[in-house]
């Protein structure tokens, strides 16, 4: 029985429920898809948006933070832009609608709207757990996205860019991605916004890496100052699969990026590299869970945060090691450069270890500019303000450099430098 | 070129006095060696010359080309031509060596009202200087000093010195951690910079470096004062007999 007494819905909750009633006739999919949507929305209506009393949302009280939800704007217009890395294949999603299909050889793509209409998407539209607010909102309203298959053995020479451009209103998309055995690819999931109108963007990506797949997935989130961004990546790593996931947040008013993964094949390796550039009056949350479910798997997580203004940041990182997952090696670090007294960062690392022969560690530090490094740069004639800026840049560039591909590193470092210049 | 007059300085944090009435004059074109036992204030002196804020000058003055530099910050001193080759060059992950060199060169030029170097001109200069110092160009693509061996770090310091073309070079224990081959390369690099309008202050523990960089004058620093000055034979004397006699004589 639900013991909760009826609560008054917030403006955002009311807007979501009303939007569902208004849109239901036009959302793609019938039968099982429709009933999955109904279930998700019923849960949303019943539970409301999560508050700080829900453990996994303790530092991001979505109910308090999501003040309003912009209405769907059918007149909103957005255009595809040049890819981040010249020569990339671009799959664009403009205001929530899958627009072009420019898939390279060895990659099969179809619009997720088709999967919804055909009903095969119904199985996707479930909650991860009782606190899965992102899955619930996304699943209720999802209209499009891409279903992507990288065919076994394919090695992509150039990056594949998923380009999501939002000008106003709402967009809810999903990206089921299967990387076949022995595939190699760099995928850039890029979130852009045009104009000042507020928008709500939710995305869910489900990545499956088969045996020996080596994938670099870069999420570059550059939404506008008024935008809310709720995103989730779920991944499953097969035998000897390697996934490097870069999460770069350099925009948005309210951002929650969830990353949930499991290693289901021995010898698999996962790397999470996060860069949070946070300024103004914004709230950004990166929440990560990883289950080392089988023996001999490894992971490292490094999160670097730079905070300015009155920004608030959150990193929650949970690593679980299953009882028979011996020889797990997992290391997690969260380093924060607080450049403003009014900014605030909360880090919550968690290790749940049920195996005895494992190496696991975590560390969270708040650091300041290194005075010795600063003196060294100044002693070479670099003025103090410029030397400081170089060190802040270096603090995050060090993570970007791990990509080891100049064609990708250069535009990312330029974006970081520009962000720091504008905000510092 | 450099005149240090009755200099007193202490550690800013705890007030410990390190330099206690130091006098030293180095002329343009001169190579001056400063030797002294551990804890005599050698490294402190090099930091004070380059403007490190961990130290406070409480008395006396430092004149560079006749002007006091005490009010100048480290970057201004560098742009005016004072260069410190660090005993322990600092590793800066995330800053590529080439990028650092270019920013440093151009910031100094900007301060002096000179035009910035064009990229091809800059690259040509770096190539020439690094070839002379037998520096592998791949090293310059790496982050500054990160993963460099001891010898590579010292060579990188001399490379910076060659590119920045300072007027007053202060070498702080540049010989520490170098094998004999690396020592020769570094010494050659320094000797190549010797010129009538440039002065070099070599701070060292041992006579060894002075076999390769032959000084015009040698000064013994002890408890924050110069207690004896002489020519290069003083260094040989110290090597043979140690500091004890000189310290006793000065006491």
Interface residues (C-beta under 8 A of the other chain):
Chain A: X372 X373 X375 X376 X377 X378 X379 X380 X381 X382 X383 X384 X386 X387 X390 X391 X393 X394 X395 X396 X397 X398 X401
Chain B: X50 X51 X52 X53 X73 X74 X75 X77 X78 X79 X84 X86 X89 X90 X92 X93 X94 X95 X100 X103 X104 X105 X107 X108 X111 X143 X160 X164
